[in-house]
Amino acid sequence: MDIKSAEIFMEKLVKAGTEYGFEECEASFVTESSMSIDILKGEVSSYENSATSALSFRGLKNGQMGYCSTNIIDDSSIDYLLRSAMENCEVLNDEDPQFIYCDEDNKDLYFSQITDAYAKNTYKSFSETGLKLEKAILALDDRIDAVDFLTISCSTGPYLIINSKGLHSYRDSDGISIMASARATDSDGSVKSGGHYWIGKDIDDFDLDKFLVKFKENLIGKMGAKSCAPGTYKTVFRSEAFHQFFTVFFGNFFATTMQRGLSLLADKEGEKIASDALTVREIPMYDKALTKIPFDDEGVLTTEKAIIDKGVFATALYDLKSANKAGRASTGNGFRGGSSVSEMPTNLIVEAGEKTFEGLLEEVGEGILLTDLSGLHAGVNPISGDFSLLCEGYLIENGKKGRPVEQITVAGNFYDVIKSVKSVGNDIINVPSGEGEFFTPSVYVGSLAISGDDEE
């Protein structure tokens, strides 16, 4: 269904919802067109070109918000959507007020960021890029046995919301991603694996040589890796590892998590929770972000804000429901996961420091550099902040990256780590996360306990 037909249907659905007995109601429509190819052993092993659409309805009755979704978008679905949502209202017992929202000064919200470059995303351009990339990866080193995974994909689509209070909200986006991984055999017969990714808006912006440098570091750099002696090490999280680490605990900054008693940050806004060296901002319209988000899925305009400001917990993220419960305004972080709304971040930025990556290692002198964490669910207690994670990386020796290490475990507590941050680098990467991206440099987090079995 095209966007104009969807709009006509949604207006009819919302009108029918008020006539059905809902006090307020809202319809949302999302469609996504995507294409992807997989490369394996010198040929395109799979190709997919698809389009999916979904429509969700939510309605307020007697203080309860009922939901229903469907992929069948025609007049025959209207009764099903309304009846199912009303049945939800009758069985729900949520004591907190729910909201259908419209700002009288911002009823018509429109933001399109689909670029002309998206037309370059063709089977031909993807297959040529993918086959060239696979060949180049295999040529990096004689020890590389195979490229096990190489996929190039793109997607685009609009998102439309219409409600009975007058909101008409439209935004869209597009993007491309390239992901690849390979395996190689070390001199002792052990098999290592590693890879890299790229995200962008224009396939012509893909820098093959730059990609290969990082790919080789992530794979061939592991050769000769072994464990290390257990102990307490001055620790640097490489950019990718700090992203993994910070995001797994980021739900603690959601107001709903705090209000449910599932975050130790409850009632700590305005208090010092981290090192002076750590500032984390949310910039929904960040100029370096591939996806910019001017308003959330509830029709609330987004704003730039500090979440951690030089160690001070400046604000939690609020949607309309959690903001009302806290007696304050939404921060514009209400986004849909299916039909229901909850807090999500847009573009998060860990504010860069002045030191280069090499400068961080020089500051540490002797320690450990962590590049990859695993067991991020089984080895994490998101409430207490305790963690014990398998990891890989390198020793830091004489202020430089030393030999690779593996089969080690890092343990500690999230809240202690952010309080102990010593320095933040300027080697920022961006990774898709939440509703936008996470921009983070490498971070020297002080000393952490490392478990290993090498006594040398």
VEXDREN-2710 file (C-alpha; in Angstrom, 1 decimal):
% VEXDREN-2710
k/r/px/py/pz
1/MET/0.0/0.0/0.0
2/ASP/1.4/3.4/-0.9
3/ILE/1.6/6.2/1.7
4/LYS/-1.4/8.2/0.3
5/SER/-3.7/5.1/0.4
6/ALA/-2.5/4.3/3.9
7/GLU/-3.3/7.9/5.0
8/ILE/-6.8/7.7/3.7
9/PHE/-7.3/4.3/5.4
10/MET/-5.9/5.6/8.7
11/GLU/-8.1/8.6/8.7
12/LYS/-11.1/6.3/8.2
13/LEU/-9.9/4.0/11.0
14/VAL/-9.4/6.9/13.5
15/LYS/-12.9/8.2/12.7
16/ALA/-14.3/4.7/13.1
17/GLY/-12.5/4.4/16.4
18/THR/-14.1/7.4/17.9
19/GLU/-17.5/6.2/16.7
20/TYR/-16.8/2.8/18.2
21/GLY/-16.5/4.3/21.7
22/PHE/-12.8/5.1/22.2
23/GLU/-12.2/8.3/24.0
24/GLU/-9.1/8.9/22.0
25/CYS/-7.3/6.8/19.4
26/GLU/-4.3/6.7/17.1
27/ALA/-3.2/4.8/14.0
28/SER/0.4/4.3/12.8
29/PHE/1.6/2.9/9.5
30/VAL/5.1/1.7/8.6
31/THR/6.4/0.2/5.3
32/GLU/9.9/-0.9/4.5
33/SER/11.4/-1.7/1.2
34/SER/14.7/-3.6/1.5
35/MET/17.3/-5.3/-0.7
36/SER/20.2/-7.5/0.3
37/ILE/22.7/-9.9/-1.2
38/ASP/25.0/-12.4/0.3
39/ILE/28.4/-13.3/-1.2
40/LEU/30.0/-16.7/-0.8
41/LYS/32.8/-18.4/-2.6
42/GLY/33.1/-15.9/-5.4
43/GLU/29.4/-15.7/-6.3
44/VAL/26.1/-14.1/-5.1
45/SER/24.7/-16.9/-2.9
46/SER/21.4/-15.2/-2.2
47/TYR/19.4/-12.2/-3.2
48/GLU/16.3/-10.7/-1.6
49/ASN/14.2/-7.8/-2.6
50/SER/11.1/-7.3/-0.3
51/ALA/8.6/-4.9/0.9
52/THR/6.6/-5.2/4.1
53/SER/3.9/-3.0/5.7
54/ALA/2.2/-3.0/9.0
55/LEU/-0.5/-0.9/10.6
56/SER/-1.1/-0.5/14.3
57/PHE/-4.1/0.9/16.2
58/ARG/-4.3/2.0/19.8
59/GLY/-7.3/3.4/21.6
60/LEU/-8.0/4.8/25.1
61/LYS/-11.1/3.7/27.0
62/ASN/-11.7/4.1/30.8
63/GLY/-8.0/4.9/31.4
64/GLN/-6.7/1.8/29.6
65/MET/-4.9/1.7/26.3
66/GLY/-5.8/-1.2/24.0
67/TYR/-3.6/-2.2/21.1
68/CYS/-3.9/-4.2/17.9
69/SER/-1.8/-4.6/14.7
70/THR/-2.3/-6.1/11.3
71/ASN/-0.5/-6.6/8.0
72/ILE/-3.9/-6.8/6.2
73/ILE/-4.7/-3.2/5.4
74/ASP/-8.1/-2.8/3.9
75/ASP/-11.7/-2.1/5.2
76/SER/-12.2/-5.7/6.3
77/SER/-9.5/-5.1/9.0
78/ILE/-11.2/-2.1/10.7
79/ASP/-13.7/-4.1/12.8
80/TYR/-10.9/-6.6/13.8
81/LEU/-8.6/-3.8/14.9
82/LEU/-11.3/-1.9/16.9
83/ARG/-12.8/-5.0/18.5
84/SER/-9.4/-6.4/19.5
85/ALA/-8.2/-3.1/21.0
86/MET/-11.4/-2.7/22.9
87/GLU/-11.0/-6.2/24.3
88/ASN/-7.5/-5.3/25.5
89/CYS/-9.0/-2.2/27.3
90/GLU/-11.5/-4.4/29.1
91/VAL/-8.8/-6.8/30.5
92/LEU/-6.0/-4.4/31.2
93/ASN/-5.5/-2.8/34.7
94/ASP/-2.8/-0.2/34.3
95/GLU/-3.0/2.3/37.1
96/ASP/-0.8/4.9/35.3
97/PRO/-2.6/7.4/32.9
98/GLN/-2.0/6.7/29.2
99/PHE/-1.8/9.4/26.5
100/ILE/-2.8/10.1/23.0
101/TYR/-1.0/13.4/22.3
102/CYS/-0.9/16.4/20.0
103/ASP/0.8/19.7/20.5
104/GLU/-1.5/22.4/19.2
105/ASP/1.4/24.3/17.8
106/ASN/2.9/21.2/16.1
107/LYS/0.1/19.2/14.7
108/ASP/1.6/18.6/11.2
109/LEU/5.1/17.1/11.6
110/TYR/7.0/16.2/8.5
111/PHE/10.6/15.2/8.0
112/SER/12.0/13.4/5.0
113/GLN/15.7/12.4/4.7
114/ILE/15.6/9.9/1.8
115/THR/18.4/10.9/-0.5
116/ASP/18.9/10.7/-4.3
117/ALA/21.8/8.3/-3.6
118/TYR/19.4/5.6/-2.6
119/ALA/18.7/5.0/-6.3
120/LYS/22.3/3.7/-6.7
121/ASN/21.4/0.6/-4.6
122/THR/21.0/-1.9/-7.3
123/TYR/21.7/-5.6/-7.6
124/LYS/24.6/-4.7/-10.0
125/SER/26.3/-2.2/-7.7
126/PHE/25.9/-4.5/-4.6
127/SER/27.2/-7.6/-6.4
128/GLU/30.2/-5.7/-7.9
129/THR/31.1/-4.2/-4.5
130/GLY/30.6/-7.5/-2.6
131/LEU/32.6/-9.7/-5.0
132/LYS/35.4/-7.2/-5.1
133/LEU/35.4/-7.0/-1.2
134/GLU/35.5/-10.8/-0.8
135/LYS/38.4/-11.1/-3.2
136/ALA/40.3/-8.3/-1.4
137/ILE/39.7/-9.9/2.0
138/LEU/41.1/-13.3/0.9
139/ALA/44.2/-11.5/-0.5
140/LEU/44.9/-9.8/2.8
141/ASP/46.9/-12.7/4.3
142/ASP/47.7/-16.3/3.3
143/ARG/46.3/-17.6/6.6
144/ILE/42.8/-16.5/5.8
145/ASP/40.8/-19.6/4.9
146/ALA/37.4/-18.3/3.9
147/VAL/35.0/-15.4/4.1
148/ASP/32.2/-17.0/5.9
149/PHE/29.8/-14.1/5.9
150/LEU/29.5/-11.1/3.6
151/THR/26.2/-9.2/3.2
152/ILE/25.2/-5.9/1.7
153/SER/21.8/-4.6/2.5
154/CYS/19.7/-1.4/2.2
155/SER/16.3/-0.3/3.4
156/THR/14.0/2.6/3.2
157/GLY/10.5/3.5/4.2
158/PRO/8.0/6.0/5.6
159/TYR/6.4/6.1/9.1
160/LEU/3.1/7.8/9.4
161/ILE/1.0/8.5/12.6
162/ILE/-2.5/10.0/12.7
163/ASN/-4.6/10.4/15.8
164/SER/-8.0/11.7/16.9
165/LYS/-6.4/14.8/18.6
166/GLY/-5.2/16.2/15.2
167/LEU/-1.7/14.8/15.0
168/HIS/-0.4/14.1/11.5
169/SER/3.2/12.9/11.8
170/TYR/5.5/11.7/8.9
171/ARG/9.1/10.8/8.8
172/ASP/11.3/8.5/6.7
173/SER/14.9/7.3/6.4
174/ASP/17.2/5.2/4.3
175/GLY/20.5/3.5/4.8
176/ILE/23.0/0.9/3.6
177/SER/25.2/-1.6/5.6
178/ILE/28.0/-3.9/4.7
179/MET/29.1/-6.6/7.1
180/ALA/31.7/-9.3/6.6
181/SER/33.6/-11.8/8.7
182/ALA/36.3/-14.4/7.9
183/ARG/38.3/-17.1/9.6
184/ALA/42.0/-17.8/9.5
185/THR/44.3/-20.5/10.8
186/ASP/47.0/-19.6/13.3
187/SER/50.5/-21.2/13.3
188/ASP/49.4/-23.6/16.1
189/GLY/46.4/-24.8/14.2
190/SER/43.8/-22.7/16.1
191/VAL/41.1/-21.0/14.1
192/LYS/40.5/-17.3/14.6
193/SER/37.5/-15.3/13.3
194/GLY/37.0/-11.6/12.9
195/GLY/35.3/-9.0/10.7
196/HIS/34.1/-5.5/10.2
197/TYR/31.1/-3.4/9.2
198/TRP/30.3/-0.2/7.4
199/ILE/27.1/1.9/7.5
200/GLY/26.3/4.8/5.2
201/LYS/23.8/6.6/2.9
202/ASP/25.7/6.4/-0.4
203/ILE/27.4/3.2/-1.7
204/ASP/30.0/5.4/-3.4
205/ASP/31.2/6.5/0.0
206/PHE/32.3/3.0/0.9
207/ASP/36.1/3.2/1.3
208/LEU/37.4/-0.3/0.5
209/ASP/41.0/0.3/1.6
210/LYS/39.9/1.8/4.9
211/PHE/37.6/-1.1/5.5
212/LEU/40.4/-3.7/4.8
213/VAL/42.8/-2.0/7.2
214/LYS/40.3/-2.4/10.1
215/PHE/39.2/-5.9/8.9
216/LYS/42.8/-7.1/8.9
217/GLU/43.4/-5.7/12.4
218/ASN/40.2/-7.4/13.7
219/LEU/41.2/-10.8/12.2
220/ILE/45.0/-11.1/11.6
221/GLY/45.6/-9.1/14.7
222/LYS/44.4/-12.0/16.8
223/MET/47.1/-14.3/15.6
224/GLY/49.3/-15.6/18.5
225/ALA/46.6/-14.7/21.0
226/LYS/46.7/-16.5/24.4
227/SER/45.5/-15.9/27.9
228/CYS/47.3/-13.7/30.4
229/ALA/48.1/-13.8/34.1
230/PRO/45.1/-13.0/36.4
231/GLY/45.3/-9.7/38.2
232/THR/44.1/-6.1/38.3
233/TYR/44.9/-4.3/35.1
234/LYS/44.6/-0.7/34.0
235/THR/42.0/-1.1/31.3
236/VAL/41.1/0.7/28.1
237/PHE/37.8/-0.2/26.3
238/ARG/38.4/0.2/22.6
239/SER/35.5/2.2/20.9
240/GLU/33.6/-0.9/19.9
241/ALA/33.9/-2.6/23.3
242/PHE/32.8/0.6/25.1
243/HIS/29.7/0.7/22.9
244/GLN/29.0/-2.9/23.8
245/PHE/29.6/-2.3/27.5
246/PHE/27.6/1.0/27.9
247/THR/24.6/0.0/25.9
248/VAL/23.9/-3.2/27.8
249/PHE/23.4/-1.1/30.9
250/PHE/21.7/1.9/29.2
251/GLY/18.2/0.8/30.1
252/ASN/19.0/2.0/33.6
253/PHE/18.7/5.5/32.3
254/PHE/15.0/5.0/31.2
255/ALA/12.4/6.6/33.5
256/THR/10.2/3.5/33.3
257/THR/13.0/1.3/34.5
258/MET/13.5/3.5/37.5
259/GLN/9.8/3.8/38.3
260/ARG/9.6/0.0/38.3
261/GLY/12.4/-0.3/40.8
262/LEU/14.7/-1.9/38.4
263/SER/17.4/0.8/38.3
264/LEU/19.8/2.0/40.9
265/LEU/19.7/5.4/39.3
266/ALA/16.1/6.1/40.6
267/ASP/15.9/9.5/42.3
268/LYS/19.5/10.3/41.4
269/GLU/18.9/12.9/38.7
270/GLY/21.2/15.9/39.6
271/GLU/23.6/13.7/41.5
272/LYS/27.2/12.8/40.7
273/ILE/27.2/9.2/39.4
274/ALA/30.3/9.2/37.2
275/SER/33.8/10.7/36.6
276/ASP/34.2/14.3/35.6
277/ALA/35.8/12.9/32.4
278/LEU/32.5/11.3/31.2
279/THR/29.8/13.3/29.4
280/VAL/27.1/11.5/27.4
281/ARG/24.7/13.6/25.3
282/GLU/21.7/12.8/23.2
283/ILE/21.6/14.9/20.0
284/PRO/18.6/13.7/17.9
285/MET/19.5/16.0/15.0
286/TYR/23.3/15.4/15.2
287/ASP/24.9/16.5/12.0
288/LYS/27.1/13.5/11.8
289/ALA/24.3/11.0/12.3
290/LEU/23.0/9.1/9.3
291/THR/19.4/9.2/10.7
292/LYS/18.1/12.4/12.3
293/ILE/15.0/12.3/14.5
294/PRO/13.2/15.6/15.0
295/PHE/10.2/14.2/16.9
296/ASP/9.3/10.9/18.6
297/ASP/6.5/8.5/17.9
298/GLU/4.1/10.3/20.3
299/GLY/4.4/13.6/18.4
300/VAL/6.7/15.2/21.0
301/LEU/9.6/17.3/19.5
302/THR/13.0/15.9/20.4
303/THR/15.7/18.1/22.0
304/GLU/19.4/18.0/22.6
305/LYS/20.2/17.1/26.2
306/ALA/23.0/15.9/28.4
307/ILE/22.3/12.5/30.1
308/ILE/25.6/12.5/32.0
309/ASP/27.2/15.9/32.2
310/LYS/30.8/15.8/33.5
311/GLY/29.7/12.9/35.8
312/VAL/26.4/14.4/36.9
313/PHE/23.2/12.4/36.0
314/ALA/21.5/15.3/34.2
315/THR/18.3/13.6/33.1
316/ALA/16.6/10.3/32.5
317/LEU/14.8/9.6/29.2
318/TYR/11.0/10.0/29.5
319/ASP/8.0/9.3/27.3
320/LEU/4.6/10.8/28.0
321/LYS/3.5/8.1/30.4
322/SER/6.7/8.1/32.6
323/ALA/7.0/11.9/32.5
324/ASN/3.4/12.3/33.8
325/LYS/4.1/9.9/36.6
326/ALA/7.2/11.9/37.5
327/GLY/5.4/15.2/37.2
328/ARG/7.6/16.6/34.4
329/ALA/7.6/16.9/30.6
330/SER/8.5/14.2/28.1
331/THR/12.1/14.4/26.8
332/GLY/10.8/13.2/23.4
333/ASN/12.0/9.6/23.8
334/GLY/8.7/7.8/23.3
335/PHE/9.1/5.3/20.5
336/ARG/7.0/2.3/19.4
337/GLY/8.1/-1.3/19.6
338/GLY/5.2/-2.8/17.7
339/SER/2.0/-1.0/19.0
340/SER/3.1/0.0/22.5
341/VAL/5.3/3.0/23.3
342/SER/8.4/3.0/25.6
343/GLU/11.6/5.0/26.0
344/MET/14.4/4.7/23.5
345/PRO/17.4/6.8/22.8
346/THR/18.0/8.6/19.5
347/ASN/21.6/9.6/18.7
348/LEU/23.9/9.2/21.7
349/ILE/27.3/10.8/21.8
350/VAL/30.1/10.1/24.3
351/GLU/31.9/13.4/24.3
352/ALA/35.4/13.0/22.9
353/GLY/38.4/13.9/24.9
354/GLU/41.7/15.4/23.6
355/LYS/43.8/12.3/23.5
356/THR/44.3/10.1/20.5
357/PHE/43.9/6.3/20.9
358/GLU/47.7/6.1/21.0
359/GLY/47.7/8.8/23.7
360/LEU/45.4/6.7/25.9
361/LEU/47.7/3.7/25.7
362/GLU/50.7/6.0/26.6
363/GLU/48.8/7.2/29.6
364/VAL/48.2/3.6/30.8
365/GLY/51.7/2.5/30.2
366/GLU/51.1/-1.1/31.3
367/GLY/47.6/-2.7/31.2
368/ILE/45.1/-4.2/28.9
369/LEU/43.1/-3.1/25.9
370/LEU/39.7/-4.8/25.5
371/THR/38.4/-4.9/21.9
372/ASP/35.4/-7.3/22.1
373/LEU/33.1/-8.5/24.9
374/SER/30.8/-11.6/24.9
375/GLY/28.2/-13.0/27.2
376/LEU/26.6/-9.6/27.4
377/HIS/23.3/-11.1/28.7
378/ALA/24.3/-14.2/30.7
379/GLY/27.2/-12.3/32.4
380/VAL/25.4/-9.1/33.3
381/ASN/23.1/-8.2/36.1
382/PRO/21.4/-5.1/34.7
383/ILE/20.0/-4.0/38.0
384/SER/23.0/-4.3/40.3
385/GLY/25.4/-3.4/37.5
386/ASP/27.6/-6.4/38.2
387/PHE/29.3/-8.1/35.2
388/SER/31.6/-10.9/34.4
389/LEU/32.3/-11.1/30.7
390/LEU/34.5/-13.1/28.3
391/CYS/36.6/-10.8/26.3
392/GLU/39.5/-10.4/23.8
393/GLY/42.0/-7.7/23.3
394/TYR/45.7/-6.9/23.7
395/LEU/48.2/-6.3/26.5
396/ILE/49.3/-2.7/26.7
397/GLU/53.1/-2.8/27.1
398/ASN/55.4/0.3/27.4
399/GLY/52.5/2.5/26.4
400/LYS/51.7/0.6/23.1
401/LYS/49.5/-2.2/21.9
402/GLY/51.3/-5.4/22.7
403/ARG/50.5/-9.1/22.1
404/PRO/46.9/-10.2/21.6
405/VAL/45.0/-11.9/24.5
406/GLU/42.0/-14.3/24.5
407/GLN/40.3/-16.7/26.9
408/ILE/40.1/-14.0/29.6
409/THR/37.3/-12.6/31.7
410/VAL/36.7/-9.1/32.9
411/ALA/34.6/-8.5/36.0
412/GLY/33.4/-5.5/37.9
413/ASN/30.4/-3.2/38.4
414/PHE/29.0/-0.7/35.8
415/TYR/28.5/2.1/38.3
416/ASP/32.1/1.7/39.7
417/VAL/33.4/1.7/36.1
418/ILE/31.8/5.0/35.1
419/LYS/33.0/6.6/38.4
420/SER/36.5/5.5/37.6
421/VAL/36.9/6.8/34.0
422/LYS/40.3/8.4/33.7
423/SER/40.4/9.6/30.1
424/VAL/38.3/9.6/27.0
425/GLY/39.9/9.4/23.6
426/ASN/38.9/11.1/20.3
427/ASP/38.8/8.0/18.0
428/ILE/35.0/8.1/17.6
429/ILE/33.0/5.4/15.8
430/ASN/29.3/5.2/15.1
431/VAL/27.2/2.1/15.5
432/PRO/23.5/1.7/14.9
433/SER/21.7/1.7/18.3
434/GLY/18.2/2.5/19.6
435/GLU/16.4/4.8/17.2
436/GLY/19.6/6.2/15.8
437/GLU/23.3/5.7/16.4
438/PHE/25.8/5.5/19.3
439/PHE/29.0/7.6/18.8
440/THR/31.8/6.6/21.2
441/PRO/35.6/6.8/21.4
442/SER/37.9/4.5/23.3
443/VAL/37.8/5.0/27.1
444/TYR/40.4/4.5/29.8
445/VAL/38.2/3.2/32.7
446/GLY/40.8/2.7/35.4
447/SER/41.6/-0.7/36.8
448/LEU/39.5/-3.9/36.5
449/ALA/39.9/-7.5/37.6
450/ILE/41.0/-9.8/34.7
451/SER/40.9/-13.6/35.1
452/GLY/43.3/-15.6/32.9
453/ASP/45.3/-18.8/33.1
454/ASP/48.7/-17.8/31.7
455/GLU/51.3/-17.5/34.5
456/GLU/54.1/-16.1/32.3
END
